[in-house]
Amino acid sequence: MSDAVTRAAQLLREHRESIDRLDAILVYTLAERFKHTQSVGRLKAEHELPPSDPSREAVQIARLERLSEEADLDPEFAKKFLNFIISEVIRHHENLQK
């Protein structure tokens, strides 16, 4: 193997190791987030509050779009990602109210 190919293989391995660590961080961060949203859902169910809060969701989406622009991440991707998370949270909240 040439030195260039060996170096490329090493760089690829390092990038993949970083990706694996970041994936773990994402999973644990999402788990922590859902622990808090489950608490919110139980509180809403206990006090007969609606499972969704469209004004809060709009603020959160705008905030995430702003953060994604600052981080040089596609704001449309960030918006889709947060919308997915919000829909899961609402689904969990609805299930708690049954």
JOGIVEN-V370444 format. One record per pair of residues at least 24 apart in sequence whose C-alpha atoms are under 10 Angstrom apart, sorted by the first residue. I is the first residue (numbers start at 1). J is the second residue. Records with the same first field share a line. If there is no record, write none. Layout:
I=J / J
This chain:
30=85
33=85 / 89
34=85 / 88 / 89 / 92
37=86 / 88 / 89 / 90 / 92 / 93
38=89 / 90 / 92 / 93 / 96
39=93
40=89 / 93
41=89 / 90 / 91 / 92 / 93 / 94 / 95 / 96 / 97
42=92 / 93 / 94 / 95 / 96 / 97
43=93 / 96
44=93 / 94 / 96 / 97
45=93 / 94 / 95 / 96 / 97 / 98
46=96 / 97
48=97
49=93 / 97
50=90 / 93 / 94 / 97
51=89 / 90 / 91 / 92 / 93 / 94 / 95 / 96 / 97
52=86 / 87 / 89 / 90 / 91 / 93 / 94
53=86 / 90
57=82 / 83 / 86
58=83
60=86
61=86
